Amino acid sequence: MNITVIGPGAIGSLWASYLTEAGHSVNVWSRSFDEQIRIQRDDHDAIELANNNINQLNNADVILVTLKAPYVTQVLSTLVEHINSDTILLLMHNGMGTASDVQQMLPANPLLLATTTHGAYRPSSKQVLHTGQGKTLFGAVNESGQQCQFLVDVFNHALPTVDWHSNIEQALWNKLAINCAINPLTALYAIPNGHLGQSQYRAQLDSVIDEVCQVMQAEGIEVENSELHASVHDVIRATSDNYSSMQQDIAHQRLSEIDFITGYVVAKAAQHRIDVPSNTKLYQAIKQIEQSW
Ligand SMILES: NC(=O)c1ccc[n+]([C@@H]2O[C@H](COP(=O)([O-])OP(=O)(O)OC[C@H]3O[C@@H](n4cnc5c(N)ncnc54)[C@H](OP(=O)(O)O)[C@@H]3O)[C@@H](O)[C@H]2O)c1
């Protein structure tokens, strides 16, 4: 297949490399002005991929968007006229809230959302390390996206495991809830995930989870309060030495995904007239840090 990866950072480079190895014709769309970019995954041979080639973008069977959430709408809006209406759009990022904008911009295109637990790290612009094996889920946003389940086999062949989820929103909310609990607190206090198991964070963490659970229930998402608390603590223990992506973004003064994580929950809570003071405070605290730069 002809596949364009928009935003070939850590996760995008990882997929670009595996999809190339699986025999697909992969090109990328990045911020670099070079006609070709080089990607070396772990200790494999480096590959050279065409970069910012309008013809290849126009001929893409699939566009895999691995930009961070705040850039998805902005970047796609500059490319709309070069995207064929049959091209399958696959958004893979943390957080929620970009799909409606993309659907408005490109209403005819099959639209899929993906969530992955693979770990990738880019020590330099030409190198990507596959730091953790994980699982990936795909699901459809629109009717034409429902016809694209075959993509699971294509991507699973390149980097397993990939599965289809008939209700991707449910899967994304589950991940969002965990991100809401861990990301802003670790960013605000500049701590690794494991520190959230300490008693001084307990009340704040519990209240964030309770509020998110209420919003999920109002949204019709299947969730049980005690199970959600247990899942968050499982992730805190399993990733105790890790720094969350939001902690790293804030530490490096990069725009975080707060608007698409806690911000998404706060906006949904307002629609349902649910009070979410703990999430609102965290949202405002992170926004304030970003605005102070
Ligand atoms: N890394 C992981 O292990 C992992 C795991 C699961 C989920 N995720 C999620 O996956 C998403 C991507 O994360 P990541 O770690 O891959 O981030 P990343 O390394 O920062 O990748 C994002 C890429 O988008 C590029 N970009 C930004 N603006 C652009 C523009 N205008 N045009 C073209 N490209 C542009 C960035 O370019 P520059 O290189 O020039 O900045 C960067 O290469 C996030 O939502 C993250 O939460 C990541």
PDBQT file of the ligand as one rigid body, heavy atoms in Angstrom, charges set to zero:
ROOT
HETATM    1  N1  LIG A 301       6.301   7.887  21.993  1.00  0.00    +0.000 N 
HETATM    2  C1  LIG A 301       5.553   6.934  22.527  1.00  0.00    +0.000 C 
HETATM    3  O1  LIG A 301       6.069   5.955  23.069  1.00  0.00    +0.000 OA
HETATM    4  C2  LIG A 301       4.035   7.019  22.470  1.00  0.00    +0.000 A 
HETATM    5  C3  LIG A 301       3.294   5.897  22.873  1.00  0.00    +0.000 A 
HETATM    6  C4  LIG A 301       1.905   5.930  22.765  1.00  0.00    +0.000 A 
HETATM    7  C5  LIG A 301       1.274   7.070  22.297  1.00  0.00    +0.000 A 
HETATM    8  N2  LIG A 301       2.025   8.165  21.936  1.00  0.00    +0.000 N 
HETATM    9  C6  LIG A 301       1.303   9.327  21.438  1.00  0.00    +0.000 C 
HETATM   10  O2  LIG A 301       1.600   9.461  20.049  1.00  0.00    +0.000 OA
HETATM   11  C7  LIG A 301       1.573  10.839  19.665  1.00  0.00    +0.000 C 
HETATM   12  C8  LIG A 301       2.919  11.196  19.059  1.00  0.00    +0.000 C 
HETATM   13  O3  LIG A 301       3.899  11.056  20.076  1.00  0.00    +0.000 OA
HETATM   14  P1  LIG A 301       5.454  11.002  19.782  1.00  0.00    +0.000 P 
HETATM   15  O4  LIG A 301       6.093  10.521  21.033  1.00  0.00    +0.000 OA
HETATM   16  O5  LIG A 301       5.700  10.296  18.511  1.00  0.00    +0.000 OA
HETATM   17  O6  LIG A 301       5.742  12.564  19.627  1.00  0.00    +0.000 OA
HETATM   18  P2  LIG A 301       6.889  13.281  18.774  1.00  0.00    +0.000 P 
HETATM   19  O7  LIG A 301       8.105  12.416  18.784  1.00  0.00    +0.000 OA
HETATM   20  O8  LIG A 301       6.973  14.676  19.233  1.00  0.00    +0.000 OA
HETATM   21  O9  LIG A 301       6.279  13.227  17.306  1.00  0.00    +0.000 OA
HETATM   22  C9  LIG A 301       5.445  14.198  16.759  1.00  0.00    +0.000 C 
HETATM   23  C10 LIG A 301       6.033  14.587  15.439  1.00  0.00    +0.000 C 
HETATM   24  O10 LIG A 301       5.178  15.529  14.811  1.00  0.00    +0.000 OA
HETATM   25  C11 LIG A 301       6.016  16.453  14.170  1.00  0.00    +0.000 C 
HETATM   26  N3  LIG A 301       5.359  17.701  13.827  1.00  0.00    +0.000 N 
HETATM   27  C12 LIG A 301       5.022  18.741  14.633  1.00  0.00    +0.000 A 
HETATM   28  N4  LIG A 301       4.489  19.744  13.901  1.00  0.00    +0.000 NA
HETATM   29  C13 LIG A 301       4.501  19.324  12.619  1.00  0.00    +0.000 A 
HETATM   30  C14 LIG A 301       4.101  19.917  11.404  1.00  0.00    +0.000 A 
HETATM   31  N5  LIG A 301       3.605  21.151  11.375  1.00  0.00    +0.000 N 
HETATM   32  N6  LIG A 301       4.237  19.200  10.265  1.00  0.00    +0.000 NA
HETATM   33  C15 LIG A 301       4.758  17.961  10.271  1.00  0.00    +0.000 A 
HETATM   34  N7  LIG A 301       5.173  17.349  11.405  1.00  0.00    +0.000 NA
HETATM   35  C16 LIG A 301       5.051  18.025  12.568  1.00  0.00    +0.000 A 
HETATM   36  C17 LIG A 301       7.151  16.671  15.146  1.00  0.00    +0.000 C 
HETATM   37  O11 LIG A 301       8.207  17.299  14.450  1.00  0.00    +0.000 OA
HETATM   38  P3  LIG A 301       9.584  17.710  15.142  1.00  0.00    +0.000 P 
HETATM   39  O12 LIG A 301      10.353  16.404  15.220  1.00  0.00    +0.000 OA
HETATM   40  O13 LIG A 301      10.149  18.673  14.153  1.00  0.00    +0.000 OA
HETATM   41  O14 LIG A 301       9.242  18.283  16.458  1.00  0.00    +0.000 OA
HETATM   42  C18 LIG A 301       7.420  15.248  15.571  1.00  0.00    +0.000 C 
HETATM   43  O15 LIG A 301       8.313  14.618  14.680  1.00  0.00    +0.000 OA
HETATM   44  C19 LIG A 301       1.277  11.615  20.965  1.00  0.00    +0.000 C 
HETATM   45  O16 LIG A 301      -0.104  11.831  21.074  1.00  0.00    +0.000 OA
HETATM   46  C20 LIG A 301       1.717  10.669  22.055  1.00  0.00    +0.000 C 
HETATM   47  O17 LIG A 301       1.048  10.931  23.272  1.00  0.00    +0.000 OA
HETATM   48  C21 LIG A 301       3.385   8.158  22.008  1.00  0.00    +0.000 A 
ENDROOT
TORSDOF 0
